[in-house]
Amino acid sequence: MLPVQLIVALVAGIAIIVLLFLGAHHLGGHTVGRVVLLVGLLALPLLLSVGNISFGMHESSTTHFCLSCHEMQRHGKSLFVDNRQALAAVHYQNRFVDRETVCYSCHKDYALFGDVKAKMNGLRHVWAHYIAGVPETIKLYQPYPNSNCLHCHDDSRRFVEGVAHRPLLDAMYAGTTSCLSCHAIVHDMAKVDAEQFWQAR
Amino acid sequence: MADSTEKLTRKIRRAAVVGGLGLVVQLAAALHWTPITFILSAAVGAPLVLAGGVLFLAAVWRNMRDKGAV
């Protein structure tokens, strides 16, 4: 359920429309009444819709939204595995990314239309979930781009001065060497299946 | 004159029903929030609201045109 404020606003909007429906005969006859109708039937409902969709877009970027589909729940559990090499777990457990939006932080592109592309991919996921069926193996639509890693790590001292990184920096920036060629374990499903999880104290 | 007002009232009420339906769809989606209801809310609810607004504007415009006000 969305926040109570939004629900109340939508209910109020519907109540106003009902009142305007009943008073349409009186209001439609003069200019002030038409302005009231314009606000109640056009401006207010549009404002409510924009708010509702805007909140929905924000909400659709959250971790619990992604994990609300059962096929993603193993990926969700992989955030908690006890493996200091598994990228998803390391980023989540060390709070390298906001835990509320952990899936979105790593899986959206940071280019101009990154958000739009992520939402379009979300539509494909919904299509697969409800209509086409979920593939047996869940995999990315395209190879994971270094730019997503570099969005945060780019000029961080630990990354730039890392002994293993230094000889590969140019290749990583050019995208010819994938970050994942060394950091190969992303979601450690073996440990998910073995139920080896890290517990915060 | 009375006929014209009745006609306008009927059209405004139709616009209110369409717009109200749009808000009801959005309210139902907000109460049962899942990926599919969010898509329904955005793809059905919001366009209905917009359609209600357009119907209202068209009704008022035609009424004013018939009266020679525009």
Contacts between the chains, C-beta under 8 A, distances in Angstrom:
chain1	res1	chain2	res2	distance
A	1	B	30	6.9
A	1	B	31	5.8
A	1	B	32	7.4
A	1	B	33	5.5
A	2	B	30	4.2
A	2	B	31	7.9
A	2	B	33	5.5
A	6	B	30	5.9
A	7	B	27	6.9
A	7	B	30	5.6
A	7	B	31	6.7
A	10	B	23	5.8
A	10	B	26	5.9
A	10	B	27	4.3
A	10	B	30	6.2
A	11	B	27	6.6
A	13	B	23	5.1
A	14	B	20	5.8
A	14	B	23	4.9
A	14	B	24	6.3
A	14	B	27	6.7
A	17	B	16	5.2
A	17	B	19	6.0
A	17	B	20	4.2
A	17	B	23	6.7
A	18	B	16	7.9
A	18	B	20	6.9
A	20	B	12	7.9
A	20	B	16	5.7
A	21	B	13	5.5
A	21	B	16	4.2
A	21	B	17	7.1
A	21	B	20	7.2
A	24	B	9	5.0
A	24	B	12	4.3
A	24	B	13	5.2
A	24	B	16	6.7
A	25	B	5	7.3
A	25	B	9	4.6
A	27	B	12	7.8
A	28	B	5	6.9
A	28	B	8	4.8
A	28	B	9	5.5
A	28	B	12	5.2
A	28	B	60	7.8
A	28	B	63	7.8
A	29	B	5	6.0
A	34	B	60	5.9
A	37	B	12	6.3
A	37	B	56	6.5
A	37	B	60	7.8
A	38	B	56	7.3
A	38	B	57	7.9
A	38	B	60	7.9
A	41	B	12	7.5
A	41	B	15	5.8
A	41	B	16	5.8
A	41	B	19	5.5
A	41	B	52	6.1
A	41	B	53	6.2
A	41	B	56	4.7
A	42	B	19	7.7
A	42	B	52	7.6
A	42	B	53	3.6
A	42	B	56	6.0
A	42	B	57	7.0
A	45	B	19	5.1
A	45	B	22	6.7
A	45	B	23	5.8
A	45	B	49	4.5
A	45	B	52	6.7
A	45	B	53	6.9
A	46	B	49	6.2
A	46	B	50	6.9
A	46	B	53	6.3
A	48	B	23	6.6
A	48	B	26	7.4
A	48	B	49	7.7
A	49	B	22	7.1
A	49	B	23	7.7
A	49	B	26	6.5
A	49	B	45	6.8
A	49	B	46	4.4
A	49	B	49	4.8
A	49	B	50	7.7
A	52	B	26	5.2
A	52	B	30	6.7
A	52	B	41	6.6
A	52	B	45	7.6
A	52	B	46	7.7
A	53	B	41	7.3
A	53	B	42	5.2
A	53	B	46	6.0
A	56	B	38	4.8
A	56	B	41	6.5
A	56	B	42	6.6
A	59	B	33	7.4
A	59	B	38	7.6
A	60	B	35	7.2
A	60	B	38	6.3
A	65	B	35	7.1
A	68	B	34	6.6
A	68	B	35	6.8
A	69	B	35	7.0
A	122	B	35	7.4
A	123	B	39	7.2
A	125	B	35	7.6
A	126	B	35	5.0
A	126	B	36	6.1
A	126	B	39	6.1
A	129	B	35	7.2
A	130	B	36	6.0
